[in-house]
Amino acid sequence: MESADYFIGVAQQALWVLALATAPILIPALIAGLVLGMIQAATSINEQTLSFVPKLIVVAICLALFGGAILVLIADFTREIFDRIPELTQ
């Protein structure tokens, strides 16, 4: 029963790490999409590239700013999981 609790805890921690890793990219992209959608609705411009290119630029900037922190977060989680493997084999 102890290992079942462990795996549930790992799953919860994995979901939390996933949320922390994706939030710095998804939130600015969603905000950029909302702002661009409002601008397109106000100006009646229905060009698809007008909304895609700015969102792509926002995602690239966010990856440049937060990519290192996201990588460290995922690496720490992976290292912690691998460090716990010997405890499970006992």
C-alpha positions in Angstrom: 0.0 0.0 0.0 2.9 2.3 0.6 4.1 2.2 -3.0 0.5 3.1 -4.2 0.7 6.2 -2.1 4.1 7.0 -3.5 2.9 6.7 -7.1 -0.1 8.9 -6.4 2.3 11.5 -4.9 4.6 11.3 -7.9 1.6 11.7 -10.3 0.4 14.8 -8.3 3.9 16.2 -8.3 4.2 15.5 -12.1 1.0 17.4 -12.8 2.2 20.3 -10.7 5.6 20.4 -12.5 3.7 20.3 -15.8 1.5 23.2 -14.8 4.5 25.2 -13.7 6.4 24.4 -16.9 3.7 25.3 -19.3 2.2 28.4 -17.6 5.0 30.8 -18.6 4.4 29.9 -22.2 0.6 29.3 -22.4 -0.6 32.3 -20.4 1.2 35.0 -22.5 0.2 33.2 -25.7 -3.5 33.1 -24.6 -3.4 36.8 -23.7 -1.8 37.7 -27.0 -4.4 35.7 -28.8 -7.2 37.4 -26.9 -5.8 40.9 -27.6 -5.2 40.1 -31.3 -8.7 38.6 -31.6 -10.2 41.8 -30.2 -8.2 43.9 -32.6 -9.2 41.7 -35.5 -12.9 41.9 -34.5 -12.7 45.7 -34.1 -11.0 46.2 -37.5 -12.8 43.4 -39.4 -9.4 42.0 -40.6 -9.7 38.2 -41.0 -6.2 37.4 -42.0 -4.9 34.2 -40.3 -1.2 35.1 -40.4 -2.0 38.3 -38.5 -2.9 36.4 -35.4 -0.4 33.5 -35.9 2.9 35.4 -36.3 2.6 37.6 -33.2 1.6 34.6 -31.0 4.6 32.8 -32.4 6.8 35.7 -31.5 5.4 35.9 -28.0 6.0 32.1 -27.5 9.6 32.5 -28.8 10.3 35.4 -26.4 8.8 33.5 -23.4 10.9 30.4 -24.3 14.0 32.6 -24.4 13.1 34.2 -21.1 11.8 31.2 -19.1 13.3 28.2 -21.0 16.2 27.8 -18.6 14.0 27.9 -15.6 11.6 25.4 -17.1 14.5 23.1 -18.0 15.9 23.3 -14.4 12.4 22.5 -13.0 12.0 19.4 -15.2 15.6 18.3 -14.6 15.1 18.6 -10.8 11.9 16.6 -10.9 13.6 13.9 -13.0 16.6 13.8 -10.7 14.3 13.5 -7.7 12.4 10.6 -9.3 15.6 8.8 -10.1 16.9 9.3 -6.6 13.8 7.6 -5.2 14.2 4.4 -7.3 16.4 2.6 -4.7 13.8 3.2 -2.0 11.2 1.4 -4.1 13.4 -1.7 -4.7 13.9 -2.4 -1.0 
